[in-house]
Amino acid sequence: MLPVISTLINLIQPFLTPICFIGAWSLIFLVISSLWSAASDGVTTAKQMHQIPCANCQFFTTDYRLKCTVHPSIANTEEAITCLDYSPQTNPMLY
C-alpha cells in the first residue's frame, strides 16, 4: 500500500504548486471582494440613514418612549424620509 501512495504523490507533485498558487490567490480575491461588498453596503445604508430628518424636526422628542409626537411608529425609520408632517425646529437650542 505504501508504494502505491508514494507513486501517487510523486505523480501529483508537479501539479501541486500551481494548484496551491491558484487556490491561495482565489482565497485572497474572495476575501477582498467580500470586504469590498460589505463596505459598499455599509456606505449605502449610511447614506440612506442620513436622509432621515427626524432629529431636526420640531415634533421630535429625545424621549425613547415617544420619539415623535405626530408619527411615533415611523420615527427614525426609513419611512420617515418622506414624512409629510416634517417641520424644522424653530429653536435649535432646545435639544
C-alpha positions as CSV (number, residue, x, y, z in Angstrom):
1,M,0.0,0.0,0.0
2,L,2.9,2.4,0.8
3,P,4.5,2.1,-2.6
4,V,1.1,2.9,-4.3
5,I,0.7,6.1,-2.2
6,S,4.3,7.1,-2.8
7,T,3.9,6.7,-6.5
8,L,0.6,8.7,-6.5
9,I,2.3,11.5,-4.6
10,N,5.2,11.6,-7.0
11,L,2.8,11.8,-9.9
12,I,0.7,14.7,-8.4
13,Q,3.7,16.7,-7.0
14,P,4.4,18.7,-10.2
15,F,0.8,19.9,-10.2
16,L,0.6,20.8,-6.5
17,T,2.5,24.1,-6.8
18,P,0.2,25.7,-9.5
19,I,-2.9,24.4,-7.8
20,C,-1.9,25.8,-4.4
21,F,-0.9,29.1,-6.1
22,I,-4.2,29.5,-7.8
23,G,-6.1,28.4,-4.7
24,A,-4.3,30.9,-2.4
25,W,-4.9,33.8,-4.8
26,S,-8.5,32.8,-5.2
27,L,-9.0,32.8,-1.5
28,I,-7.4,36.3,-1.3
29,F,-9.6,37.6,-4.1
30,L,-12.7,36.2,-2.4
31,V,-11.8,37.8,1.0
32,I,-11.1,41.2,-0.7
33,S,-14.3,41.1,-2.7
34,S,-16.3,40.2,0.4
35,L,-14.8,43.1,2.3
36,W,-15.4,45.5,-0.6
37,S,-19.1,44.3,-0.8
38,A,-19.6,44.8,2.9
39,A,-18.1,48.3,2.9
40,S,-20.2,49.2,-0.1
41,D,-23.4,48.0,1.5
42,G,-22.4,49.9,4.7
43,V,-21.9,53.2,2.9
44,T,-25.2,52.8,1.0
45,T,-27.0,52.1,4.3
46,A,-25.3,55.1,6.0
47,K,-26.2,57.4,3.2
48,Q,-29.9,56.4,3.4
49,M,-30.0,56.7,7.2
50,H,-28.5,60.2,7.0
51,Q,-31.6,61.3,4.9
52,I,-33.9,60.7,7.9
53,P,-34.9,64.2,9.0
54,C,-36.3,63.3,12.5
55,A,-33.5,64.7,14.6
56,N,-34.1,68.2,13.2
57,C,-37.9,68.1,13.3
58,Q,-39.9,70.2,15.7
59,F,-42.1,67.3,16.7
60,F,-39.2,65.0,17.6
61,T,-38.5,64.4,21.3
62,T,-35.4,63.0,22.9
63,D,-37.5,60.6,25.0
64,Y,-37.1,56.9,23.9
65,R,-40.7,56.2,24.8
66,L,-42.2,58.7,22.4
67,K,-39.8,59.7,19.7
68,C,-42.2,61.7,17.7
69,T,-45.5,63.3,18.8
70,V,-47.1,63.1,15.3
71,H,-45.9,59.8,13.9
72,P,-44.3,57.7,16.7
73,S,-44.5,54.5,14.7
74,I,-42.3,55.7,11.9
75,A,-39.9,58.0,13.8
76,N,-36.2,57.3,13.0
77,T,-37.1,54.7,10.3
78,E,-36.7,54.8,6.5
79,E,-40.4,55.6,6.2
80,A,-39.7,59.0,7.9
81,I,-37.7,60.1,4.9
82,T,-40.9,61.1,3.2
83,C,-42.7,62.4,6.2
84,L,-45.3,65.0,5.2
85,D,-45.5,66.5,8.6
86,Y,-41.8,67.3,8.9
87,S,-41.3,70.8,10.3
88,P,-37.8,72.1,11.0
89,Q,-37.1,73.2,14.6
90,T,-37.7,76.8,15.2
91,N,-35.3,77.0,18.2
92,P,-32.4,74.6,17.6
93,M,-31.1,75.3,21.2
94,L,-33.9,73.3,22.8
95,Y,-32.4,69.9,22.2
